[in-house]
């Protein structure tokens, strides 16, 4: 009997994980269908998108509570996926550093829709909604549910007119921009 139990345990665990993953995927699919379609940019060059980005503003999220001086770094892997490194300073610009490592995969040939996972089997949407095609200096990123939104810049501070333009675009797309939090970033790195 103990031999049989040893065989059953991994099978039961794998079955439970598969059931949870299927439930999460089904839940995400149903939720996505509840919202109006969210247009993304026509194409993203992931190699140009790679590198360090500063968070200028975001909608409140549980996982970024108390974060300041937030950055995200992306690096294209040989297999086409993207390594993600998010950094947050808790409760102050020079506060304790927390990092989260993840992997993103593209969802279509435009490379503007990605799925990011920080712990398997859970994934989140990362859709690029606006982008500086000339130099890849700013981006507007959100989720189809309109619950998550980020304004990103290659520099710690984005000029006010550009920031206002991105906020206006997000408002047009149905995001609750009145809830935006502007991320404190170091002043000594201001362009």
Residue, then its C-alpha position, 0 to 999 in steps of 0.5 A: x500500500x505504501x508504494x501505491x500511496x507514493x505513486x498517487x501523491x505526485x499524481x494528485x498534486x499534479x491534478x490539483x495544480x492543473x485544476x487550479x490553473x484551468x480555473x484561473x485561466x477560465x476566470x481570466x477569460x470570462x473577466x476579459x469578455x466583460x470589458x470593451x476591447x482594449x486596443x494595443x499598439x500595432x507592433x513592439x520591437x522587444x529588443x528596443x523595448x528592453x532595458x530599464x524603465x522608471x514608473x512615472x505613475x500607476x493605478x494602486x495595486x496590492x503588490x506595489x503598496x508603499x513602493x517608491x523609486x520603482x523600476x522595471x528592467x526587461x531583457x529578451x532571452x534567446x528563446x524569445x521570452x523576456x526576463x523581468x526584474x521589478x524593483x521597489x523601494x519600500x516606504x521611501x526613495x532610499x528605503x529597503x529594496x524589494x525585487x520581483x523576478x518574472x518571465x514574460x511571453x508574447x501573445x501574438x505577432x505584434x508583441x504588444x500583448x504579453x503575459x507575465x508570470x512571477x510565480x507559476x502557474x499564475x500570469x498577468x496581462x501586460x498590454x502596451x497601449x501607447x509607445x514612443x516609436x521614435x526612441x522608445x522613451x515612454x510607454x503606457x501599459x495596462x490590462x484589459x480589465x482596466x484594473x492595472x495601468x502604468x506610465x513608464x519612462x526611460x528617465x525618472x521623470x517624464x515631461x508634463x505634457x507627455x504625461x498628460x497626453x498618456x493620462x488622456x489616452x488612458x482616460x479615453x480607453x476607460x481607465x479610472x485615471x482619477x485614482x492614479x498614484x504618481x511614483x516618487x523618483x529621485x530628483x538628482x536623476x531628473x533630466 
